[in-house]
Amino acid sequence: MKTVTLSARFDGQKIQLQEDYPLPKNARLLVTVLPDELENEHREWAELALRGLAFAYGPEEPDYPDSLIKEPNPHYEPR
């Protein structure tokens, strides 16, 4: 079985996974208790990143044509 990280919460009586995941009977688990501050810090970083993206790709951002590309990225696969 591969190692996987799953989100979970403790409801005061038992640990509950935040998402469905097929755990085999007697699966070995490691539990890491995260401080509440970590969740707040994560939220703050996510909000900062969203503000940065909104600034970089705002409604006034011009649509640049492909002709401005000086050196194409050979690993880029258009969608």
Order of alpha helices (4+ residues) and beta strands (2+ residues): beta-beta-alpha
